Amino acid sequence: MSLPEIVTNWKGVTDAFDARNRLVHGRDRYTRNMALPHLEHLLQGVMDLSTYCLKNGHDIFKRLPVRRKVAVPQH
């Protein structure tokens, strides 16, 4: 399954990232009221993704186990 199928408002999420890119690269300015809808779309997208992952047995907010490289003895 792809992200646009999991996230209910995929267009809102992509628009929010476009707005973020314009903001950080100095091409636009946003007031709090202008930015709030973008934030809400992103938070809803995270909730959609989290719900999907939990249904499939993965908690995205749980810390992943640390994998350490095993030292290979050199001859």
N, CA, C, O and CB atoms as a CASP TS submission, in Angstrom:
PFRMAT TS
TARGET T0000
AUTHOR 0000-0000-0000
METHOD Language model
MODEL 1
PARENT N/A
ATOM      1  N   MET     1       0.850  -1.177   0.000  1.00  0.00           N
ATOM      2  CA  MET     1       0.000   0.000   0.000  1.00  0.00           C
ATOM      3  C   MET     1       0.899   1.245   0.000  1.00  0.00           C
ATOM      4  O   MET     1       1.926   1.265   0.679  1.00  0.00           O
ATOM      5  CB  MET     1      -0.969  -0.005   1.233  1.00  0.00           C
ATOM      6  N   SER     2       0.525   2.260  -0.742  1.00  0.00           N
ATOM      7  CA  SER     2       1.342   3.469  -0.841  1.00  0.00           C
ATOM      8  C   SER     2       0.835   4.551   0.121  1.00  0.00           C
ATOM      9  O   SER     2      -0.296   4.491   0.603  1.00  0.00           O
ATOM     10  CB  SER     2       1.341   4.000  -2.289  1.00  0.00           C
ATOM     11  N   LEU     3       1.684   5.527   0.386  1.00  0.00           N
ATOM     12  CA  LEU     3       1.317   6.602   1.317  1.00  0.00           C
ATOM     13  C   LEU     3       0.046   7.345   0.919  1.00  0.00           C
ATOM     14  O   LEU     3      -0.779   7.626   1.788  1.00  0.00           O
ATOM     15  CB  LEU     3       2.448   7.586   1.425  1.00  0.00           C
ATOM     16  N   PRO     4      -0.148   7.677  -0.367  1.00  0.00           N
ATOM     17  CA  PRO     4      -1.393   8.371  -0.719  1.00  0.00           C
ATOM     18  C   PRO     4      -2.646   7.541  -0.421  1.00  0.00           C
ATOM     19  O   PRO     4      -3.730   8.102  -0.266  1.00  0.00           O
ATOM     20  CB  PRO     4      -1.373   8.742  -2.189  1.00  0.00           C
ATOM     21  N   GLU     5      -2.514   6.228  -0.340  1.00  0.00           N
ATOM     22  CA  GLU     5      -3.649   5.380   0.009  1.00  0.00           C
ATOM     23  C   GLU     5      -3.873   5.328   1.516  1.00  0.00           C
ATOM     24  O   GLU     5      -4.998   5.124   1.973  1.00  0.00           O
ATOM     25  CB  GLU     5      -3.439   3.974  -0.532  1.00  0.00           C
ATOM     26  N   ILE     6      -2.811   5.512   2.284  1.00  0.00           N
ATOM     27  CA  ILE     6      -2.894   5.434   3.748  1.00  0.00           C
ATOM     28  C   ILE     6      -3.327   6.776   4.337  1.00  0.00           C
ATOM     29  O   ILE     6      -4.182   6.818   5.221  1.00  0.00           O
ATOM     30  CB  ILE     6      -1.535   5.006   4.346  1.00  0.00           C
ATOM     31  N   VAL     7      -2.750   7.853   3.859  1.00  0.00           N
ATOM     32  CA  VAL     7      -3.033   9.192   4.387  1.00  0.00           C
ATOM     33  C   VAL     7      -4.305   9.716   3.717  1.00  0.00           C
ATOM     34  O   VAL     7      -4.369   9.837   2.494  1.00  0.00           O
ATOM     35  CB  VAL     7      -1.822  10.171   4.143  1.00  0.00           C
ATOM     36  N   THR     8      -5.310  10.023   4.530  1.00  0.00           N
ATOM     37  CA  THR     8      -6.622  10.394   3.990  1.00  0.00           C
ATOM     38  C   THR     8      -6.596  11.688   3.189  1.00  0.00           C
ATOM     39  O   THR     8      -7.343  11.816   2.220  1.00  0.00           O
ATOM     40  CB  THR     8      -7.616  10.524   5.112  1.00  0.00           C
ATOM     41  N   ASN     9      -5.764  12.645   3.562  1.00  0.00           N
ATOM     42  CA  ASN     9      -5.695  13.911   2.838  1.00  0.00           C
ATOM     43  C   ASN     9      -4.272  14.103   2.315  1.00  0.00           C
ATOM     44  O   ASN     9      -3.552  14.997   2.762  1.00  0.00           O
ATOM     45  CB  ASN     9      -6.120  15.104   3.752  1.00  0.00           C
ATOM     46  N   TRP    10      -3.882  13.272   1.382  1.00  0.00           N
ATOM     47  CA  TRP    10      -2.527  13.307   0.846  1.00  0.00           C
ATOM     48  C   TRP    10      -2.227  14.657   0.189  1.00  0.00           C
ATOM     49  O   TRP    10      -1.115  15.169   0.314  1.00  0.00           O
ATOM     50  CB  TRP    10      -2.329  12.172  -0.162  1.00  0.00           C
ATOM     51  N   LYS    11      -3.197  15.227  -0.500  1.00  0.00           N
ATOM     52  CA  LYS    11      -3.008  16.535  -1.154  1.00  0.00           C
ATOM     53  C   LYS    11      -2.693  17.607  -0.112  1.00  0.00           C
ATOM     54  O   LYS    11      -1.843  18.467  -0.344  1.00  0.00           O
ATOM     55  CB  LYS    11      -4.273  16.934  -1.967  1.00  0.00           C
ATOM     56  N   GLY    12      -3.372  17.560   1.031  1.00  0.00           N
ATOM     57  CA  GLY    12      -3.100  18.521   2.101  1.00  0.00           C
ATOM     58  C   GLY    12      -1.691  18.382   2.641  1.00  0.00           C
ATOM     59  O   GLY    12      -1.050  19.383   2.961  1.00  0.00           O
ATOM     60  N   VAL    13      -1.194  17.147   2.746  1.00  0.00           N
ATOM     61  CA  VAL    13       0.164  16.901   3.241  1.00  0.00           C
ATOM     62  C   VAL    13       1.193  17.426   2.238  1.00  0.00           C
ATOM     63  O   VAL    13       2.156  18.088   2.623  1.00  0.00           O
ATOM     64  CB  VAL    13       0.387  15.386   3.500  1.00  0.00           C
ATOM     65  N   THR    14       0.988  17.131   0.959  1.00  0.00           N
ATOM     66  CA  THR    14       1.948  17.616  -0.042  1.00  0.00           C
ATOM     67  C   THR    14       1.917  19.140  -0.140  1.00  0.00           C
ATOM     68  O   THR    14       2.957  19.770  -0.330  1.00  0.00           O
ATOM     69  CB  THR    14       1.649  16.994  -1.418  1.00  0.00           C
ATOM     70  N   ASP    15       0.739  19.729  -0.014  1.00  0.00           N
ATOM     71  CA  ASP    15       0.643  21.195  -0.009  1.00  0.00           C
ATOM     72  C   ASP    15       1.367  21.784   1.202  1.00  0.00           C
ATOM     73  O   ASP    15       2.007  22.830   1.097  1.00  0.00           O
ATOM     74  CB  ASP    15      -0.837  21.640  -0.010  1.00  0.00           C
ATOM     75  N   ALA    16       1.264  21.112   2.348  1.00  0.00           N
ATOM     76  CA  ALA    16       1.948  21.584   3.559  1.00  0.00           C
ATOM     77  C   ALA    16       3.463  21.552   3.377  1.00  0.00           C
ATOM     78  O   ALA    16       4.156  22.470   3.815  1.00  0.00           O
ATOM     79  CB  ALA    16       1.544  20.728   4.774  1.00  0.00           C
ATOM     80  N   PHE    17       3.981  20.511   2.739  1.00  0.00           N
ATOM     81  CA  PHE    17       5.424  20.444   2.500  1.00  0.00           C
ATOM     82  C   PHE    17       5.861  21.485   1.474  1.00  0.00           C
ATOM     83  O   PHE    17       6.954  22.041   1.587  1.00  0.00           O
ATOM     84  CB  PHE    17       5.822  19.041   2.026  1.00  0.00           C
ATOM     85  N   ASP    18       5.029  21.754   0.484  1.00  0.00           N
ATOM     86  CA  ASP    18       5.350  22.823  -0.458  1.00  0.00           C
ATOM     87  C   ASP    18       5.414  24.170   0.261  1.00  0.00           C
ATOM     88  O   ASP    18       6.311  24.974   0.006  1.00  0.00           O
ATOM     89  CB  ASP    18       4.310  22.872  -1.594  1.00  0.00           C
ATOM     90  N   ALA    19       4.461  24.409   1.157  1.00  0.00           N
ATOM     91  CA  ALA    19       4.452  25.654   1.928  1.00  0.00           C
ATOM     92  C   ALA    19       5.685  25.744   2.815  1.00  0.00           C
ATOM     93  O   ALA    19       6.288  26.809   2.942  1.00  0.00           O
ATOM     94  CB  ALA    19       3.177  25.754   2.781  1.00  0.00           C
ATOM     95  N   ARG    20       6.057  24.632   3.425  1.00  0.00           N
ATOM     96  CA  ARG    20       7.248  24.587   4.276  1.00  0.00           C
ATOM     97  C   ARG    20       8.489  24.938   3.465  1.00  0.00           C
ATOM     98  O   ARG    20       9.333  25.712   3.916  1.00  0.00           O
ATOM     99  CB  ARG    20       7.405  23.193   4.921  1.00  0.00           C
ATOM    100  N   ASN    21       8.598  24.368   2.268  1.00  0.00           N
ATOM    101  CA  ASN    21       9.765  24.648   1.427  1.00  0.00           C
ATOM    102  C   ASN    21       9.825  26.111   1.010  1.00  0.00           C
ATOM    103  O   ASN    21      10.898  26.713   1.005  1.00  0.00           O
ATOM    104  CB  ASN    21       9.746  23.761   0.190  1.00  0.00           C
ATOM    105  N   ARG    22       8.680  26.683   0.660  1.00  0.00           N
ATOM    106  CA  ARG    22       8.665  28.107   0.306  1.00  0.00           C
ATOM    107  C   ARG    22       9.085  28.966   1.496  1.00  0.00           C
ATOM    108  O   ARG    22       9.808  29.949   1.333  1.00  0.00           O
ATOM    109  CB  ARG    22       7.265  28.527  -0.182  1.00  0.00           C
ATOM    110  N   LEU    23       8.632  28.592   2.687  1.00  0.00           N
ATOM    111  CA  LEU    23       8.940  29.354   3.894  1.00  0.00           C
ATOM    112  C   LEU    23      10.430  29.293   4.238  1.00  0.00           C
ATOM    113  O   LEU    23      11.050  30.331   4.467  1.00  0.00           O
ATOM    114  CB  LEU    23       8.113  28.834   5.068  1.00  0.00           C
ATOM    115  N   VAL    24      11.008  28.098   4.278  1.00  0.00           N
ATOM    116  CA  VAL    24      12.408  27.991   4.697  1.00  0.00           C
ATOM    117  C   VAL    24      13.382  28.522   3.656  1.00  0.00           C
ATOM    118  O   VAL    24      14.518  28.859   3.988  1.00  0.00           O
ATOM    119  CB  VAL    24      12.741  26.556   5.005  1.00  0.00           C
ATOM    120  N   HIS    25      12.953  28.600   2.403  1.00  0.00           N
ATOM    121  CA  HIS    25      13.829  29.138   1.364  1.00  0.00           C
ATOM    122  C   HIS    25      13.551  30.612   1.086  1.00  0.00           C
ATOM    123  O   HIS    25      14.060  31.179   0.119  1.00  0.00           O
ATOM    124  CB  HIS    25      13.671  28.336   0.085  1.00  0.00           C
ATOM    125  N   GLY    26      12.735  31.224   1.948  1.00  0.00           N
ATOM    126  CA  GLY    26      12.529  32.660   1.888  1.00  0.00           C
ATOM    127  C   GLY    26      11.680  33.161   0.739  1.00  0.00           C
ATOM    128  O   GLY    26      11.755  34.336   0.380  1.00  0.00           O
ATOM    129  N   ARG    27      10.873  32.289   0.158  1.00  0.00           N
ATOM    130  CA  ARG    27      10.044  32.720  -0.968  1.00  0.00           C
ATOM    131  C   ARG    27       8.641  33.125  -0.548  1.00  0.00           C
ATOM    132  O   ARG    27       7.857  33.591  -1.375  1.00  0.00           O
ATOM    133  CB  ARG    27       9.960  31.622  -1.991  1.00  0.00           C
ATOM    134  N   ASP    28       8.312  32.952   0.735  1.00  0.00           N
ATOM    135  CA  ASP    28       6.966  33.274   1.201  1.00  0.00           C
ATOM    136  C   ASP    28       7.008  33.525   2.706  1.00  0.00           C
ATOM    137  O   ASP    28       7.972  33.168   3.383  1.00  0.00           O
ATOM    138  CB  ASP    28       5.963  32.130   0.857  1.00  0.00           C
ATOM    139  N   ARG    29       5.941  34.148   3.215  1.00  0.00           N
ATOM    140  CA  ARG    29       5.787  34.364   4.647  1.00  0.00           C
ATOM    141  C   ARG    29       4.406  33.870   5.047  1.00  0.00           C
ATOM    142  O   ARG    29       3.473  33.887   4.245  1.00  0.00           O
ATOM    143  CB  ARG    29       5.985  35.869   5.026  1.00  0.00           C
ATOM    144  N   TYR    30       4.285  33.429   6.297  1.00  0.00           N
ATOM    145  CA  TYR    30       3.012  32.900   6.782  1.00  0.00           C
ATOM    146  C   TYR    30       2.699  33.473   8.155  1.00  0.00           C
ATOM    147  O   TYR    30       3.571  33.590   9.017  1.00  0.00           O
ATOM    148  CB  TYR    30       3.044  31.359   6.836  1.00  0.00           C
ATOM    149  N   THR    31       1.432  33.826   8.335  1.00  0.00           N
ATOM    150  CA  THR    31       0.967  34.170   9.679  1.00  0.00           C
ATOM    151  C   THR    31       0.566  32.866  10.357  1.00  0.00           C
ATOM    152  O   THR    31       0.494  31.818   9.716  1.00  0.00           O
ATOM    153  CB  THR    31      -0.238  35.200   9.640  1.00  0.00           C
ATOM    154  N   ARG    32       0.312  32.939  11.633  1.00  0.00           N
ATOM    155  CA  ARG    32      -0.121  31.756  12.373  1.00  0.00           C
ATOM    156  C   ARG    32      -1.408  31.184  11.761  1.00  0.00           C
ATOM    157  O   ARG    32      -1.543  29.969  11.617  1.00  0.00           O
ATOM    158  CB  ARG    32      -0.339  32.102  13.868  1.00  0.00           C
ATOM    159  N   ASN    33      -2.343  32.058  11.405  1.00  0.00           N
ATOM    160  CA  ASN    33      -3.614  31.603  10.833  1.00  0.00           C
ATOM    161  C   ASN    33      -3.422  30.958   9.465  1.00  0.00           C
ATOM    162  O   ASN    33      -4.171  30.053   9.099  1.00  0.00           O
ATOM    163  CB  ASN    33      -4.586  32.770  10.718  1.00  0.00           C
ATOM    164  N   MET    34      -2.434  31.410   8.714  1.00  0.00           N
ATOM    165  CA  MET    34      -2.169  30.815   7.404  1.00  0.00           C
ATOM    166  C   MET    34      -1.487  29.458   7.544  1.00  0.00           C
ATOM    167  O   MET    34      -1.724  28.563   6.732  1.00  0.00           O
ATOM    168  CB  MET    34      -1.304  31.752   6.557  1.00  0.00           C
ATOM    169  N   ALA    35      -0.647  29.295   8.557  1.00  0.00           N
ATOM    170  CA  ALA    35       0.122  28.067   8.735  1.00  0.00           C
ATOM    171  C   ALA    35      -0.685  26.964   9.434  1.00  0.00           C
ATOM    172  O   ALA    35      -0.406  25.781   9.242  1.00  0.00           O
ATOM    173  CB  ALA    35       1.380  28.362   9.530  1.00  0.00           C
ATOM    174  N   LEU    36      -1.669  27.337  10.232  1.00  0.00           N
ATOM    175  CA  LEU    36      -2.413  26.357  11.026  1.00  0.00           C
ATOM    176  C   LEU    36      -3.054  25.242  10.196  1.00  0.00           C
ATOM    177  O   LEU    36      -2.944  24.081  10.590  1.00  0.00           O
ATOM    178  CB  LEU    36      -3.479  27.059  11.809  1.00  0.00           C
ATOM    179  N   PRO    37      -3.712  25.525   9.078  1.00  0.00           N
ATOM    180  CA  PRO    37      -4.284  24.419   8.292  1.00  0.00           C
ATOM    181  C   PRO    37      -3.227  23.424   7.802  1.00  0.00           C
ATOM    182  O   PRO    37      -3.480  22.220   7.746  1.00  0.00           O
ATOM    183  CB  PRO    37      -5.040  24.977   7.097  1.00  0.00           C
ATOM    184  N   HIS    38      -2.038  23.934   7.446  1.00  0.00           N
ATOM    185  CA  HIS    38      -0.969  23.039   6.999  1.00  0.00           C
ATOM    186  C   HIS    38      -0.529  22.126   8.138  1.00  0.00           C
ATOM    187  O   HIS    38      -0.307  20.932   7.938  1.00  0.00           O
ATOM    188  CB  HIS    38       0.232  23.850   6.468  1.00  0.00           C
ATOM    189  N   LEU    39      -0.406  22.687   9.312  1.00  0.00           N
ATOM    190  CA  LEU    39      -0.027  21.903  10.481  1.00  0.00           C
ATOM    191  C   LEU    39      -1.063  20.824  10.769  1.00  0.00           C
ATOM    192  O   LEU    39      -0.713  19.687  11.084  1.00  0.00           O
ATOM    193  CB  LEU    39       0.145  22.810  11.701  1.00  0.00           C
ATOM    194  N   GLU    40      -2.327  21.181  10.662  1.00  0.00           N
ATOM    195  CA  GLU    40      -3.392  20.211  10.919  1.00  0.00           C
ATOM    196  C   GLU    40      -3.365  19.072   9.906  1.00  0.00           C
ATOM    197  O   GLU    40      -3.614  17.921  10.266  1.00  0.00           O
ATOM    198  CB  GLU    40      -4.754  20.901  10.890  1.00  0.00           C
ATOM    199  N   HIS    41      -3.068  19.377   8.645  1.00  0.00           N
ATOM    200  CA  HIS    41      -2.972  18.324   7.627  1.00  0.00           C
ATOM    201  C   HIS    41      -1.813  17.381   7.925  1.00  0.00           C
ATOM    202  O   HIS    41      -1.937  16.166   7.768  1.00  0.00           O
ATOM    203  CB  HIS    41      -2.802  18.941   6.228  1.00  0.00           C
ATOM    204  N   LEU    42      -0.686  17.944   8.355  1.00  0.00           N
ATOM    205  CA  LEU    42       0.468  17.110   8.679  1.00  0.00           C
ATOM    206  C   LEU    42       0.193  16.216   9.887  1.00  0.00           C
ATOM    207  O   LEU    42       0.533  15.033   9.878  1.00  0.00           O
ATOM    208  CB  LEU    42       1.690  17.983   8.944  1.00  0.00           C
ATOM    209  N   LEU    43      -0.421  16.782  10.919  1.00  0.00           N
ATOM    210  CA  LEU    43      -0.725  15.993  12.113  1.00  0.00           C
ATOM    211  C   LEU    43      -1.730  14.884  11.804  1.00  0.00           C
ATOM    212  O   LEU    43      -1.605  13.774  12.321  1.00  0.00           O
ATOM    213  CB  LEU    43      -1.269  16.899  13.224  1.00  0.00           C
ATOM    214  N   GLN    44      -2.717  15.175  10.971  1.00  0.00           N
ATOM    215  CA  GLN    44      -3.679  14.140  10.575  1.00  0.00           C
ATOM    216  C   GLN    44      -2.979  13.053   9.768  1.00  0.00           C
ATOM    217  O   GLN    44      -3.294  11.872   9.916  1.00  0.00           O
ATOM    218  CB  GLN    44      -4.840  14.754   9.755  1.00  0.00           C
ATOM    219  N   GLY    45      -2.041  13.437   8.925  1.00  0.00           N
ATOM    220  CA  GLY    45      -1.274  12.456   8.160  1.00  0.00           C
ATOM    221  C   GLY    45      -0.472  11.538   9.063  1.00  0.00           C
ATOM    222  O   GLY    45      -0.400  10.334   8.819  1.00  0.00           O
ATOM    223  N   VAL    46       0.134  12.097  10.107  1.00  0.00           N
ATOM    224  CA  VAL    46       0.883  11.280  11.069  1.00  0.00           C
ATOM    225  C   VAL    46      -0.060  10.320  11.793  1.00  0.00           C
ATOM    226  O   VAL    46       0.287   9.162  12.022  1.00  0.00           O
ATOM    227  CB  VAL    46       1.625  12.180  12.092  1.00  0.00           C
ATOM    228  N   MET    47      -1.241  10.797  12.148  1.00  0.00           N
ATOM    229  CA  MET    47      -2.218   9.931  12.819  1.00  0.00           C
ATOM    230  C   MET    47      -2.666   8.798  11.895  1.00  0.00           C
ATOM    231  O   MET    47      -2.787   7.654  12.332  1.00  0.00           O
ATOM    232  CB  MET    47      -3.439  10.753  13.281  1.00  0.00           C
ATOM    233  N   ASP    48      -2.910   9.109  10.626  1.00  0.00           N
ATOM    234  CA  ASP    48      -3.303   8.080   9.667  1.00  0.00           C
ATOM    235  C   ASP    48      -2.207   7.030   9.526  1.00  0.00           C
ATOM    236  O   ASP    48      -2.486   5.831   9.528  1.00  0.00           O
ATOM    237  CB  ASP    48      -3.616   8.707   8.302  1.00  0.00           C
ATOM    238  N   LEU    49      -0.975   7.475   9.405  1.00  0.00           N
ATOM    239  CA  LEU    49       0.154   6.562   9.262  1.00  0.00           C
ATOM    240  C   LEU    49       0.344   5.718  10.517  1.00  0.00           C
ATOM    241  O   LEU    49       0.593   4.516  10.429  1.00  0.00           O
ATOM    242  CB  LEU    49       1.431   7.341   8.955  1.00  0.00           C
ATOM    243  N   SER    50       0.227   6.343  11.677  1.00  0.00           N
ATOM    244  CA  SER    50       0.357   5.619  12.938  1.00  0.00           C
ATOM    245  C   SER    50      -0.722   4.551  13.076  1.00  0.00           C
ATOM    246  O   SER    50      -0.435   3.430  13.496  1.00  0.00           O
ATOM    247  CB  SER    50       0.288   6.589  14.117  1.00  0.00           C
ATOM    248  N   THR    51      -1.951   4.886  12.730  1.00  0.00           N
ATOM    249  CA  THR    51      -3.057   3.932  12.802  1.00  0.00           C
ATOM    250  C   THR    51      -2.800   2.749  11.882  1.00  0.00           C
ATOM    251  O   THR    51      -2.996   1.600  12.276  1.00  0.00           O
ATOM    252  CB  THR    51      -4.386   4.612  12.436  1.00  0.00           C
ATOM    253  N   TYR    52      -2.366   3.022  10.666  1.00  0.00           N
ATOM    254  CA  TYR    52      -2.072   1.957   9.714  1.00  0.00           C
ATOM    255  C   TYR    52      -0.975   1.035  10.252  1.00  0.00           C
ATOM    256  O   TYR    52      -1.097  -0.188  10.184  1.00  0.00           O
ATOM    257  CB  TYR    52      -1.652   2.551   8.360  1.00  0.00           C
ATOM    258  N   CYS    53       0.090   1.626  10.784  1.00  0.00           N
ATOM    259  CA  CYS    53       1.205   0.833  11.307  1.00  0.00           C
ATOM    260  C   CYS    53       0.778  -0.005  12.507  1.00  0.00           C
ATOM    261  O   CYS    53       1.163  -1.170  12.613  1.00  0.00           O
ATOM    262  CB  CYS    53       2.370   1.746  11.697  1.00  0.00           C
ATOM    263  N   LEU    54      -0.010   0.569  13.410  1.00  0.00           N
ATOM    264  CA  LEU    54      -0.479  -0.193  14.574  1.00  0.00           C
ATOM    265  C   LEU    54      -1.347  -1.369  14.153  1.00  0.00           C
ATOM    266  O   LEU    54      -1.265  -2.444  14.746  1.00  0.00           O
ATOM    267  CB  LEU    54      -1.260   0.714  15.527  1.00  0.00           C
ATOM    268  N   LYS    55      -2.176  -1.175  13.137  1.00  0.00           N
ATOM    269  CA  LYS    55      -2.997  -2.274  12.624  1.00  0.00           C
ATOM    270  C   LYS    55      -2.139  -3.399  12.066  1.00  0.00           C
ATOM    271  O   LYS    55      -2.567  -4.553  12.031  1.00  0.00           O
ATOM    272  CB  LYS    55      -3.948  -1.766  11.547  1.00  0.00           C
ATOM    273  N   ASN    56      -0.931  -3.067  11.630  1.00  0.00           N
ATOM    274  CA  ASN    56      -0.019  -4.053  11.066  1.00  0.00           C
ATOM    275  C   ASN    56       1.077  -4.472  12.043  1.00  0.00           C
ATOM    276  O   ASN    56       2.079  -5.065  11.644  1.00  0.00           O
ATOM    277  CB  ASN    56       0.605  -3.507   9.811  1.00  0.00           C
ATOM    278  N   GLY    57       0.881  -4.160  13.323  1.00  0.00           N
ATOM    279  CA  GLY    57       1.782  -4.640  14.364  1.00  0.00           C
ATOM    280  C   GLY    57       3.043  -3.842  14.596  1.00  0.00           C
ATOM    281  O   GLY    57       3.992  -4.355  15.188  1.00  0.00           O
ATOM    282  N   HIS    58       3.082  -2.593  14.143  1.00  0.00           N
ATOM    283  CA  HIS    58       4.268  -1.762  14.345  1.00  0.00           C
ATOM    284  C   HIS    58       3.874  -0.452  15.019  1.00  0.00           C
ATOM    285  O   HIS    58       2.922   0.209  14.605  1.00  0.00           O
ATOM    286  CB  HIS    58       4.983  -1.485  13.000  1.00  0.00           C
ATOM    287  N   ASP    59       4.612  -0.088  16.057  1.00  0.00           N
ATOM    288  CA  ASP    59       4.384   1.180  16.747  1.00  0.00           C
ATOM    289  C   ASP    59       5.473   2.154  16.293  1.00  0.00           C
ATOM    290  O   ASP    59       6.637   1.989  16.657  1.00  0.00           O
ATOM    291  CB  ASP    59       4.393   0.997  18.319  1.00  0.00           C
ATOM    292  N   ILE    60       5.107   3.163  15.505  1.00  0.00           N
ATOM    293  CA  ILE    60       6.115   4.080  14.969  1.00  0.00           C
ATOM    294  C   ILE    60       6.702   4.995  16.035  1.00  0.00           C
ATOM    295  O   ILE    60       7.717   5.651  15.800  1.00  0.00           O
ATOM    296  CB  ILE    60       5.515   4.916  13.865  1.00  0.00           C
ATOM    297  N   PHE    61       6.077   5.042  17.195  1.00  0.00           N
ATOM    298  CA  PHE    61       6.589   5.895  18.268  1.00  0.00           C
ATOM    299  C   PHE    61       7.459   5.120  19.254  1.00  0.00           C
ATOM    300  O   PHE    61       8.000   5.694  20.199  1.00  0.00           O
ATOM    301  CB  PHE    61       5.436   6.549  19.008  1.00  0.00           C
ATOM    302  N   LYS    62       7.587   3.831  19.030  1.00  0.00           N
ATOM    303  CA  LYS    62       8.426   2.994  19.896  1.00  0.00           C
ATOM    304  C   LYS    62       9.869   3.075  19.396  1.00  0.00           C
ATOM    305  O   LYS    62      10.131   3.106  18.194  1.00  0.00           O
ATOM    306  CB  LYS    62       7.919   1.502  19.915  1.00  0.00           C
ATOM    307  N   ARG    63      10.761   3.108  20.322  1.00  0.00           N
ATOM    308  CA  ARG    63      12.174   3.181  19.959  1.00  0.00           C
ATOM    309  C   ARG    63      12.610   1.887  19.289  1.00  0.00           C
ATOM    310  O   ARG    63      12.289   0.795  19.757  1.00  0.00           O
ATOM    311  CB  ARG    63      13.043   3.463  21.200  1.00  0.00           C
ATOM    312  N   LEU    64      13.336   2.019  18.201  1.00  0.00           N
ATOM    313  CA  LEU    64      13.836   0.845  17.490  1.00  0.00           C
ATOM    314  C   LEU    64      15.041   0.260  18.224  1.00  0.00           C
ATOM    315  O   LEU    64      15.791   0.991  18.870  1.00  0.00           O
ATOM    316  CB  LEU    64      14.213   1.206  16.035  1.00  0.00           C
ATOM    317  N   PRO    65      15.223  -1.047  18.127  1.00  0.00           N
ATOM    318  CA  PRO    65      16.384  -1.642  18.787  1.00  0.00           C
ATOM    319  C   PRO    65      17.682  -1.159  18.130  1.00  0.00           C
ATOM    320  O   PRO    65      17.736  -0.926  16.923  1.00  0.00           O
ATOM    321  CB  PRO    65      16.300  -3.184  18.741  1.00  0.00           C
ATOM    322  N   VAL    66      18.707  -1.018  18.945  1.00  0.00           N
ATOM    323  CA  VAL    66      20.001  -0.577  18.448  1.00  0.00           C
ATOM    324  C   VAL    66      20.721  -1.791  17.880  1.00  0.00           C
ATOM    325  O   VAL    66      20.858  -2.814  18.551  1.00  0.00           O
ATOM    326  CB  VAL    66      20.845   0.110  19.572  1.00  0.00           C
ATOM    327  N   ARG    67      21.173  -1.672  16.654  1.00  0.00           N
ATOM    328  CA  ARG    67      21.926  -2.759  16.035  1.00  0.00           C
ATOM    329  C   ARG    67      23.390  -2.389  16.066  1.00  0.00           C
ATOM    330  O   ARG    67      23.795  -1.319  15.612  1.00  0.00           O
ATOM    331  CB  ARG    67      21.447  -3.035  14.576  1.00  0.00           C
ATOM    332  N   ARG    68      24.160  -3.284  16.603  1.00  0.00           N
ATOM    333  CA  ARG    68      25.593  -3.044  16.687  1.00  0.00           C
ATOM    334  C   ARG    68      26.310  -3.953  15.711  1.00  0.00           C
ATOM    335  O   ARG    68      25.958  -5.123  15.558  1.00  0.00           O
ATOM    336  CB  ARG    68      26.110  -3.266  18.122  1.00  0.00           C
ATOM    337  N   LYS    69      27.310  -3.409  15.059  1.00  0.00           N
ATOM    338  CA  LYS    69      28.104  -4.230  14.146  1.00  0.00           C
ATOM    339  C   LYS    69      28.975  -5.165  14.965  1.00  0.00           C
ATOM    340  O   LYS    69      29.578  -4.770  15.962  1.00  0.00           O
ATOM    341  CB  LYS    69      28.974  -3.348  13.202  1.00  0.00           C
ATOM    342  N   VAL    70      29.025  -6.389  14.530  1.00  0.00           N
ATOM    343  CA  VAL    70      29.882  -7.377  15.190  1.00  0.00           C
ATOM    344  C   VAL    70      31.279  -7.234  14.610  1.00  0.00           C
ATOM    345  O   VAL    70      31.475  -7.219  13.395  1.00  0.00           O
ATOM    346  CB  VAL    70      29.334  -8.842  15.003  1.00  0.00           C
ATOM    347  N   ALA    71      32.242  -7.130  15.513  1.00  0.00           N
ATOM    348  CA  ALA    71      33.622  -6.987  15.065  1.00  0.00           C
ATOM    349  C   ALA    71      34.082  -8.305  14.452  1.00  0.00           C
ATOM    350  O   ALA    71      33.977  -9.365  15.069  1.00  0.00           O
ATOM    351  CB  ALA    71      34.551  -6.567  16.241  1.00  0.00           C
ATOM    352  N   VAL    72      34.588  -8.220  13.240  1.00  0.00           N
ATOM    353  CA  VAL    72      35.097  -9.399  12.560  1.00  0.00           C
ATOM    354  C   VAL    72      36.596  -9.465  12.812  1.00  0.00           C
ATOM    355  O   VAL    72      37.321  -8.519  12.505  1.00  0.00           O
ATOM    356  CB  VAL    72      34.774  -9.364  11.028  1.00  0.00           C
ATOM    357  N   PRO    73      37.066 -10.586  13.373  1.00  0.00           N
ATOM    358  CA  PRO    73      38.510 -10.689  13.633  1.00  0.00           C
ATOM    359  C   PRO    73      39.276 -10.717  12.327  1.00  0.00           C
ATOM    360  O   PRO    73      38.910 -11.423  11.388  1.00  0.00           O
ATOM    361  CB  PRO    73      38.834 -11.947  14.464  1.00  0.00           C
ATOM    362  N   GLN    74      40.346  -9.937  12.281  1.00  0.00           N
ATOM    363  CA  GLN    74      41.185  -9.918  11.084  1.00  0.00           C
ATOM    364  C   GLN    74      42.345 -10.883  11.269  1.00  0.00           C
ATOM    365  O   GLN    74      42.890 -11.022  12.364  1.00  0.00           O
ATOM    366  CB  GLN    74      41.705  -8.486  10.788  1.00  0.00           C
ATOM    367  N   HIS    75      42.706 -11.533  10.197  1.00  0.00           N
ATOM    368  CA  HIS    75      43.778 -12.551  10.264  1.00  0.00           C
ATOM    369  C   HIS    75      45.106 -11.945  10.049  1.00  0.00           C
ATOM    370  O   HIS    75      46.116 -12.648  10.071  1.00  0.00           O
ATOM    371  CB  HIS    75      43.566 -13.644   9.253  1.00  0.00           C
TER
END
